[in-house]
Amino acid sequence: MDIATQIATLALVYFLACISPGPDFIVVTSHALSGRKAGLHAALGVACGCMLWVGLAILGLGFVLSGLAWLHQTLRMICAAVSGLSGRSSAGVGIPP
């Protein structure tokens, strides 16, 4: 399998992952209901996050983290803290009637 076929396969998998509904869909929808600008910012954030993880996967971050358990645990804690802060800040925001 040549590199072009591998990249095309990865692009197809990435596209399918992006169009499938999930937590990202709920985040974007809830923000879009409160305003167009908030919805666009949420969508941009989700897209940047997806592209970051795809880029890290391509670069072999899983291979690196499998050898460095402390780095893996540190990244998990940082991501959990960011997720918790995001949830805490959005808990007070309701959908206007």
Secondary structure, 3 states (H helix, E strand, C coil): CCHHHHHHHHHHHHHHHHHCCCHHHHHHHHHHHHCHHHHHHHHHHHHHHHHHHHHHHHCCHHHHHHHCHHHHHHHHHHHHHHHHHHHHHHHCCCCCC
